[in-house]
Amino acid sequence: MKLIEVMNQSTIKYNVHNPKFGEVPVTISLVDRNDNFPEFANSLYEVHVPENCEVGTTRTSAWVRAFDDDLGKFGTRGMRYTNIAGSIDHM
């Protein structure tokens, strides 16, 4: 059997609308290189940013969790997702 590389992508895009808060569009993309799509653990993630934060402040509490049903090093146990602005590290 010959393995053929397949790429899948899952994206969540959400705009925040609330008169008591500011508005910010957020897009998170997961790219996968084999047969099963990665899936986000939750459909909604909330991140609270203090009003007095400086421009460019990184929120280390902004965690997004996703799972991948692929086996072995190509599945959830073979990768780890870091913060939204970070990278994907293969273990």
N, C-alpha and C positions, 0 to 999 in steps of 0.2 A: 504494500500500500504506500502510495506517495502522498506526503502532506502538501497540500496546496494552501498558501497563505490567503486568509480571508480577513478583511478589515471591517469591523462594525463600529458604529458610533452611537452613543446615547447622549442626548442633550436636554438639559432643563433650562428654560428661559422664563424669567418671572419679573414682572415690574411691580414695585411696591407703590400702592396708592392709599394714602391716609392723610386727612387734613391736618393731623397733629404731628406728622412726621414728614421728612423729606422724601424724595423719590429717587430710586436708584435701580437701573436695570442690571440684572445679574445673569450671566450665561456660564454654565459649567459643562464642559464637553469631556467625555471619556472615550478614548480610542482603543479598540480592542483588535488584536491581530489573529483571531481564530473563530471558532464556530458559534460560541454563545455570547450574546450581548451582555455587557455589564449592566446591572440595575441598581438604581439608587435605593437605599434602605428606607428613606422617607420621601414623601412627595413635597414636604415643606420643611425648610430649615430657617431658623430665626437667628439673627446676629444683632446684638445691641451695640451700637457705637455711641459713646458719650458725645454730647454736643460740643465739647471743647477740644476734640481731637484735632491734631494738626493734619494738614493735607499729606497724604502718603503714609499715614499710620497703618501698620499691619495689625489685624485682629487675629491673635493666636488662638482665640476661642472659636474661630469659624471652622468647624469640622464638618466635612461632608463624608458620608459613608456609602460605599457601593460594594456590591457582591458580583462575582463572576462564577458561573457554574462550570467553567472549563476545569479539566483535571490537571493535577501536578503543578508544575511551575507556571502554567498558563492560567491557572485559576486564582481565586482569592488568596490562597496561601502563598502564591508565588509573587505577589506584588503588594505594595502598600501605597496608599494615596496620602500625600502630605497636604499641607494647607492649600487653599484655592490658588494662590499665586505660586505655589511650589512645583515640584517635579514628581514624576512617578518613578520610584526606585524599585528595581527588580532585586529581590532577595536571593 
